[in-house]
């Protein structure tokens, strides 16, 4: 199953990385090549004035002793050995310090994410800022920095500024048919392979999504307009619309985990990444009702659909966005070694897990910026349930499109991720007889609005 073009070509084992959602290429050499190209452009262009928000970031770093220490040390803590010190072309460790980091950010903020055509070694999918922070996030100083409240407040401002560009007409330039365009031959092929796989259909892009293929950029006005594209109503039918015992899938997504008897409070930062319900639900008073919850988590593909739909018919009890971290990953992904259930890491003590933040999905549910929506289901066998949309990295803008007190039908839109997506969770209270979830390890996405579980009536 392709997640982006080139994943199917022969990638040497030392360069292959399992990336949930394909936000970065599976072939680590592509990421190195992309970053090398950005750095070469910056270095040749010479010093340029930083855009105002990055100048503010520079002043925060240099004006705060704690943050200044973090952003100096994080680059120094990357191990000075393969594969961290050089890319496959022999280039030395590429970003040298926080000043160089700011210069590269200054450059990438003038462009939208391009299509990754890995077989040609060009472009990048989804999250270019993670391409810059990939190794430093897993260092001790990077871990401390990206947990720091002042740093995260600044990151939110930076991402909001980039978000303005990604909503601009200029950002639509990557929605074209050239090799780095999302509507290139390989781009369309792989977008539709991912979209058609769940229901084994053979739709064209214009059959699946609301667009105008005769217009420039398929009628999309910006990068964000493309990423939040709408499905045609008949492309994803609602599962058993008249049967409230059937739970609909809230997001087009791949199964990550199913957990039973989740504790109200747990040590979410350890290797096993147990769910900590109180933290997931933003310490909301309603969280206490979910002690011992059943939790279903699935992650979104970079190539897929990013709107959320109600899993049940009912009433919106509460809906809010909880601000959190943007680039935090747990230290078990860094020098201490890493393990995720079902996946073995090959890293040794003192090394960084090159799979990075993408395998910290459980950890992110407690700390990352996230949308929390409580729904009182019409089905009394379900009662109060919760949806959590978890942002990741620069993909942390969560928009809720329903309001407290609003009635929703199963399959109705309740919100969306902007500029991409990360993962989502469904929480059912202890005692709710919910079962039949898809099995983790399933290759293709579970279709949005399709059946994801069944509740046996009491």
C-alpha positions as CSV (number, residue, x, y, z in Angstrom):
1,X,0.0,0.0,0.0
2,X,1.6,3.3,-1.1
3,X,1.4,6.2,1.2
4,X,3.3,8.5,-1.1
5,X,5.0,8.0,-4.4
6,X,8.3,6.2,-4.2
7,X,7.5,4.2,-1.0
8,X,7.3,1.1,-3.3
9,X,10.7,1.6,-4.8
10,X,13.7,-0.3,-3.3
11,X,14.7,1.6,-0.2
12,X,17.8,0.2,1.6
13,X,16.9,-0.9,5.1
14,X,19.1,1.6,6.8
15,X,17.2,4.4,5.1
16,X,13.6,3.0,5.5
17,X,11.6,4.5,8.3
18,X,8.0,3.6,9.3
19,X,6.2,6.9,9.4
20,X,2.6,6.8,10.6
21,X,0.5,8.8,8.2
22,X,3.4,9.4,5.8
23,X,3.9,13.0,7.0
24,X,7.6,12.5,6.2
25,X,8.9,10.2,3.5
26,X,9.6,6.6,4.3
27,X,13.0,7.0,2.6
28,X,15.0,9.1,5.0
29,X,17.3,10.1,2.1
30,X,14.5,12.1,0.6
31,X,14.1,14.2,3.7
32,X,17.8,14.8,3.8
33,X,17.8,15.8,0.2
34,X,14.9,18.2,0.7
35,X,16.5,19.8,3.7
36,X,19.9,20.1,1.8
37,X,18.1,21.9,-1.0
38,X,16.5,24.4,1.4
39,X,19.8,25.0,3.2
40,X,21.7,25.5,0.0
41,X,19.2,28.1,-1.1
42,X,19.5,29.9,2.2
43,X,23.3,29.8,2.3
44,X,23.6,31.1,-1.3
45,X,21.1,33.8,-0.9
46,X,23.0,35.4,2.0
47,X,21.5,37.0,5.1
48,X,17.9,38.2,4.8
49,X,15.7,40.0,7.3
50,X,13.5,37.7,9.2
51,X,9.8,38.0,8.9
52,X,8.3,39.8,11.9
53,X,7.1,36.7,13.7
54,X,10.5,34.9,13.4
55,X,12.3,38.1,14.5
56,X,10.1,37.9,17.6
57,X,11.1,34.2,18.0
58,X,14.8,35.2,17.8
59,X,14.2,37.9,20.5
60,X,12.5,35.3,22.7
61,X,15.4,32.9,22.4
62,X,18.1,35.6,23.0
63,X,16.2,37.4,25.7
64,X,15.4,34.4,27.9
65,X,18.4,32.6,29.5
66,X,16.6,29.3,29.9
67,X,15.3,29.2,26.3
68,X,18.7,30.5,25.0
69,X,20.3,27.5,26.6
70,X,17.8,25.0,25.2
71,X,18.1,26.3,21.6
72,X,21.9,26.3,21.7
73,X,22.3,22.8,23.3
74,X,19.7,21.0,21.3
75,X,21.8,21.2,18.1
76,X,24.9,20.2,20.0
77,X,23.2,17.2,21.5
78,X,22.6,15.5,18.1
79,X,25.1,12.6,18.1
80,X,28.1,13.3,16.0
81,X,28.0,10.0,14.1
82,X,26.0,8.3,11.3
83,X,23.2,8.8,10.4
84,X,22.9,12.2,12.1
85,X,26.1,13.9,11.1
86,X,25.8,13.5,7.3
87,X,23.2,12.9,4.6
88,X,23.7,10.3,1.8
89,X,25.5,12.9,-0.4
90,X,28.1,13.5,2.3
91,X,26.9,16.8,3.6
92,X,27.8,17.5,7.2
93,X,25.1,17.9,9.8
94,X,22.9,20.4,8.0
95,X,21.4,23.0,10.4
96,X,24.2,24.3,12.6
97,X,22.5,26.4,15.2
98,X,19.3,28.3,16.1
99,X,20.3,31.3,13.8
100,X,20.6,28.9,10.9
101,X,17.3,27.3,11.9
102,X,15.6,30.7,11.8
103,X,17.0,31.5,8.4
104,X,15.7,28.2,6.9
105,X,12.3,28.7,8.5
106,X,12.3,32.2,7.0
107,X,12.7,30.6,3.6
108,X,10.2,27.7,3.9
109,X,7.5,30.1,5.1
110,X,7.3,31.5,1.6
111,X,6.2,28.2,0.1
112,X,3.5,25.6,0.6
113,X,4.3,21.9,1.2
114,X,5.2,20.3,-2.1
115,X,4.3,16.8,-3.4
116,X,7.0,14.3,-2.5
117,X,8.0,12.3,-5.5
118,X,10.4,10.0,-3.7
119,X,11.6,8.1,-6.8
120,X,12.9,11.4,-8.1
121,X,14.2,12.8,-4.8
122,X,12.2,16.0,-4.9
123,X,9.6,17.7,-2.7
124,X,8.2,17.0,0.7
125,X,4.9,15.8,2.2
126,X,3.0,17.6,4.8
127,X,5.3,18.9,7.6
128,X,8.4,20.7,6.5
129,X,9.0,22.1,10.0
130,X,9.4,18.6,11.3
131,X,12.0,18.1,8.6
132,X,13.9,20.8,10.4
133,X,13.3,19.8,14.0
134,X,13.3,16.0,13.3
135,X,16.5,15.2,15.3
136,X,16.5,18.0,17.9
137,X,13.0,17.1,19.1
138,X,14.5,13.9,20.6
139,X,17.4,15.5,22.4
140,X,17.2,16.3,26.1
141,X,17.3,20.1,25.5
142,X,14.9,19.8,22.6
143,X,12.5,17.8,24.8
144,X,12.7,20.6,27.4
145,X,12.3,23.4,24.9
146,X,9.3,22.0,23.1
147,X,7.5,21.4,26.5
148,X,8.2,25.0,27.6
149,X,5.0,27.1,27.8
150,X,6.7,30.2,26.4
151,X,8.1,28.3,23.5
152,X,4.7,26.8,22.7
153,X,3.0,30.1,22.9
154,X,5.6,31.4,20.4
155,X,5.1,28.3,18.2
156,X,1.4,29.0,18.0
157,X,2.0,32.5,16.8
158,X,4.5,31.2,14.2
159,X,2.2,28.5,12.9
160,X,-0.7,30.9,12.8
161,X,1.4,33.2,10.6
162,X,2.3,30.3,8.3
163,X,-1.4,29.4,8.3
164,X,-2.2,32.8,6.8
165,X,0.2,32.0,3.9
166,X,-1.3,28.5,3.4
167,X,-4.7,30.2,3.0
168,X,-3.4,32.6,0.4
169,X,-3.8,32.3,-3.4
170,X,0.0,32.0,-3.7
171,X,0.0,28.8,-1.7
172,X,-2.1,27.2,-4.5
173,X,0.9,27.2,-6.8
174,X,1.8,23.7,-5.7
175,X,-1.6,22.4,-6.8
176,X,-0.3,21.9,-10.3
177,X,0.7,19.1,-12.6
178,X,4.5,19.5,-12.5
179,X,6.6,16.9,-10.7
180,X,6.4,18.8,-7.4
181,X,2.7,19.5,-7.8
182,X,-0.1,17.6,-6.1
183,X,-1.9,17.1,-9.4
184,X,1.1,15.5,-11.1
185,X,0.7,12.1,-12.6
186,X,2.1,10.4,-9.5
187,X,0.4,12.8,-7.1
188,X,-3.1,12.1,-8.5
189,X,-2.3,8.4,-8.7
190,X,-1.3,8.1,-5.1
191,X,-3.9,10.4,-3.7
192,X,-6.6,8.2,-5.3
193,X,-4.9,4.9,-4.4
194,X,-5.2,5.9,-0.8
195,X,-8.8,7.2,-1.3
196,X,-10.0,4.2,-3.2
197,X,-8.5,1.5,-1.0
198,X,-11.0,1.4,1.9
199,X,-14.0,0.6,-0.3
200,X,-12.1,-0.9,-3.2
201,X,-13.6,1.8,-5.6
202,X,-12.0,3.2,-8.7
203,X,-13.1,6.9,-8.4
204,X,-11.2,9.7,-10.1
205,X,-10.3,12.7,-7.9
206,X,-13.2,14.7,-9.2
207,X,-15.6,11.8,-8.5
208,X,-14.4,11.6,-4.9
209,X,-14.0,15.3,-3.9
210,X,-15.9,18.5,-4.6
211,X,-13.7,20.3,-7.1
212,X,-13.6,21.6,-10.7
213,X,-10.9,19.8,-12.7
214,X,-11.3,22.3,-15.6
215,X,-10.3,25.3,-13.4
216,X,-6.9,26.3,-12.3
217,X,-5.8,24.3,-9.3
218,X,-8.9,22.2,-9.6
219,X,-10.8,25.2,-8.3
220,X,-9.0,25.2,-5.0
221,X,-8.2,28.7,-3.9
222,X,-5.3,27.8,-1.5
223,X,-3.3,25.0,-0.1
224,X,-5.6,24.9,2.9
225,X,-8.7,24.9,0.7
226,X,-7.2,21.7,-0.9
227,X,-6.3,20.1,2.4
228,X,-9.7,20.6,3.8
229,X,-11.4,19.5,0.6
230,X,-15.0,18.1,0.9
231,X,-16.1,14.6,0.0
232,X,-19.0,14.1,-2.4
233,X,-21.9,12.9,-0.4
234,X,-22.1,9.5,-2.1
235,X,-18.4,8.8,-1.9
236,X,-18.6,7.8,1.8
237,X,-22.1,6.6,2.8
238,X,-23.1,6.6,6.4
239,X,-23.0,3.2,8.0
240,X,-26.5,1.9,8.9
241,X,-28.0,5.5,9.3
242,X,-31.1,4.2,11.1
243,X,-29.3,1.9,13.5
244,X,-28.0,3.8,16.5
245,X,-26.1,0.7,17.7
246,X,-23.7,1.1,14.8
247,X,-20.8,3.6,15.4
248,X,-19.6,5.5,12.4
249,X,-15.9,6.2,11.8
250,X,-15.2,9.9,12.6
251,X,-12.1,10.3,10.4
252,X,-10.7,8.7,7.3
253,X,-7.9,7.0,9.2
254,X,-5.7,3.9,9.9
255,X,-6.2,2.0,13.1
256,X,-3.5,2.7,15.7
257,X,-4.8,1.2,19.0
258,X,-7.8,-0.1,20.9
259,X,-7.5,0.1,24.7
260,X,-9.8,-1.1,27.4
261,X,-10.1,0.1,31.1
262,X,-8.1,3.3,30.5
263,X,-7.2,4.9,33.8
264,X,-8.4,8.4,34.7
265,X,-4.8,9.4,35.3
266,X,-1.7,7.5,34.1
267,X,2.0,7.9,33.2
268,X,1.5,8.7,29.5
269,X,5.2,9.6,29.0
270,X,6.5,6.1,29.5
271,X,7.3,3.7,26.7
272,X,4.0,1.9,26.8
273,X,2.2,5.3,26.4
274,X,-0.9,4.4,28.5
275,X,-3.8,6.7,27.9
276,X,-4.4,9.2,30.7
277,X,-8.1,10.1,30.3
278,X,-8.1,13.3,32.4
279,X,-5.2,14.7,30.4
280,X,-6.7,13.7,27.1
281,X,-9.9,15.5,27.9
282,X,-8.2,18.7,29.0
283,X,-9.1,18.2,32.7
284,X,-12.7,18.9,31.9
285,X,-15.2,18.1,34.8
286,X,-16.9,15.6,32.5
287,X,-13.6,13.6,32.2
288,X,-14.3,11.9,35.6
289,X,-17.1,9.9,33.9
290,X,-14.6,8.2,31.6
291,X,-12.5,6.4,34.2
292,X,-12.1,2.9,32.9
293,X,-12.9,4.0,29.3
294,X,-12.6,2.1,26.1
295,X,-10.5,4.1,23.7
296,X,-10.2,3.7,19.9
297,X,-7.3,5.7,18.2
298,X,-6.5,6.0,14.5
299,X,-4.2,8.3,12.6
300,X,-4.8,10.3,9.4
301,X,-2.8,9.9,6.2
302,X,-1.1,13.0,4.7
303,X,-2.8,12.1,1.4
304,X,-6.3,11.6,2.8
305,X,-9.4,13.5,3.9
306,X,-9.2,15.8,7.0
307,X,-12.7,16.6,8.1
308,X,-14.3,15.0,11.2
309,X,-17.8,13.5,11.3
310,X,-20.0,12.6,14.2
311,X,-19.8,8.9,15.2
312,X,-23.3,8.9,16.7
313,X,-26.6,10.8,16.5
314,X,-27.1,13.0,19.6
315,X,-26.5,16.4,21.2
316,X,-23.2,18.3,21.6
317,X,-22.7,18.7,25.3
318,X,-19.4,20.5,25.2
319,X,-16.8,21.4,22.6
320,X,-13.5,23.2,23.0
321,X,-9.9,23.4,21.7
322,X,-7.2,22.7,24.4
323,X,-3.9,24.4,23.6
324,X,-0.9,22.3,24.1
325,X,2.5,21.4,22.6
326,X,3.4,21.5,19.0
327,X,6.8,19.7,18.6
328,X,7.1,17.7,21.8
329,X,8.0,14.0,21.7
330,X,8.8,11.8,24.7
331,X,12.3,11.1,25.7
332,X,11.8,7.4,25.1
333,X,12.0,8.3,21.4
334,X,15.4,9.8,22.0
335,X,18.7,8.9,23.6
336,X,17.0,6.6,26.1
337,X,15.8,4.1,23.5
338,X,12.4,3.6,22.0
339,X,9.7,1.0,21.7
340,X,6.1,1.1,20.5
341,X,3.9,-2.0,20.9
342,X,4.0,-4.0,17.7
343,X,7.1,-2.2,16.4
344,X,10.7,-2.7,17.3
345,X,13.1,0.2,17.2
346,X,16.6,-0.5,16.1
347,X,18.2,2.3,18.0
348,X,20.8,1.7,20.6
349,X,21.3,3.6,23.9
350,X,22.5,7.1,23.3
351,X,20.9,7.2,19.8
352,X,17.8,9.0,18.5
353,X,14.9,7.0,17.2
354,X,14.7,8.3,13.6
355,X,11.0,7.4,13.4
356,X,10.5,10.5,15.6
357,X,7.2,12.0,16.8
358,X,5.0,9.8,14.5
359,X,5.3,6.9,16.9
360,X,4.4,8.9,19.9
361,X,0.6,9.0,19.1
362,X,-0.5,7.9,22.6
363,X,1.8,10.5,24.3
364,X,0.4,13.3,22.0
365,X,-3.2,12.6,23.2
366,X,-2.3,14.1,26.6
367,X,-0.1,17.0,25.5
368,X,-0.6,18.2,22.0
369,X,-3.1,20.8,20.9
370,X,-6.4,19.0,20.5
371,X,-10.1,19.4,20.0
372,X,-12.4,17.8,22.6
373,X,-16.1,17.2,21.8
374,X,-18.5,15.5,24.2
375,X,-21.6,14.1,22.6
376,X,-24.7,12.8,24.5
377,X,-25.7,9.9,22.2
378,X,-29.4,9.3,21.5
379,X,-28.7,5.6,22.1
380,X,-29.0,5.1,25.9
381,X,-26.6,2.2,25.6
382,X,-23.9,4.7,24.7
383,X,-24.9,7.8,26.7
384,X,-22.1,10.4,27.0
385,X,-19.1,9.7,24.7
386,X,-16.1,11.9,23.6
387,X,-14.2,12.6,20.4
388,X,-10.7,14.0,20.5
389,X,-8.9,15.4,17.4
390,X,-5.2,15.5,18.1
391,X,-3.0,17.9,16.3
392,X,0.7,17.0,15.5
393,X,3.6,19.3,14.7
394,X,2.6,22.2,12.4
395,X,-0.7,20.3,11.8
396,X,-2.2,21.6,15.0
397,X,-5.0,23.9,13.9
398,X,-8.2,22.2,15.0
399,X,-11.5,23.8,14.0
400,X,-14.7,22.7,15.6
401,X,-17.8,23.4,13.5
402,X,-20.5,22.5,16.0
403,X,-21.7,24.3,19.1
404,X,-22.8,23.3,22.5
405,X,-26.5,22.2,22.5
406,X,-26.5,21.5,18.8
407,X,-28.2,18.3,17.6
408,X,-26.2,16.1,15.1
409,X,-27.0,13.1,13.1
410,X,-24.5,10.3,12.7
411,X,-22.1,11.2,9.8
412,X,-22.6,15.0,10.1
413,X,-19.5,17.2,10.0
414,X,-18.3,18.3,13.4
415,X,-14.9,19.9,12.5
416,X,-11.6,19.6,10.7
417,X,-7.8,19.7,10.8
418,X,-6.3,22.6,8.9
419,X,-3.0,22.1,7.0
420,X,-3.2,18.3,7.5
421,X,-4.1,16.2,10.5
422,X,-2.7,13.8,13.1
423,X,-4.9,11.3,14.9
424,X,-8.2,11.1,16.7
425,X,-9.7,9.1,19.5
426,X,-13.2,7.9,20.4
427,X,-13.8,7.4,24.1
428,X,-16.7,5.3,25.6
429,X,-17.4,5.1,29.3
430,X,-16.8,2.0,31.3
431,X,-19.7,-0.5,30.9
432,X,-20.7,0.6,27.4
433,X,-20.8,-2.7,25.5
434,X,-18.8,-1.5,22.4
435,X,-16.9,-3.9,20.3
436,X,-16.0,-4.9,16.7
437,X,-13.3,-2.3,16.2
438,X,-11.0,-2.7,13.2
439,X,-7.8,-4.6,14.1
440,X,-4.6,-2.6,14.4
441,X,-2.2,-3.4,11.6
442,X,-4.9,-3.1,8.9
443,X,-3.1,-1.6,5.9
444,X,-5.7,0.6,4.3
445,X,-7.7,3.4,6.0
446,X,-11.1,2.8,7.6
447,X,-13.5,4.9,5.5
448,X,-14.9,8.0,7.2
449,X,-18.6,7.5,8.1
450,X,-18.2,3.7,7.6
451,X,-18.8,1.3,10.5
452,X,-16.1,1.4,13.1
453,X,-17.8,-0.5,16.0
454,X,-21.0,-1.9,17.3
455,X,-22.8,-1.4,20.6
456,X,-25.0,-4.2,21.9
457,X,-28.2,-2.7,23.3
458,X,-28.8,-3.1,27.0
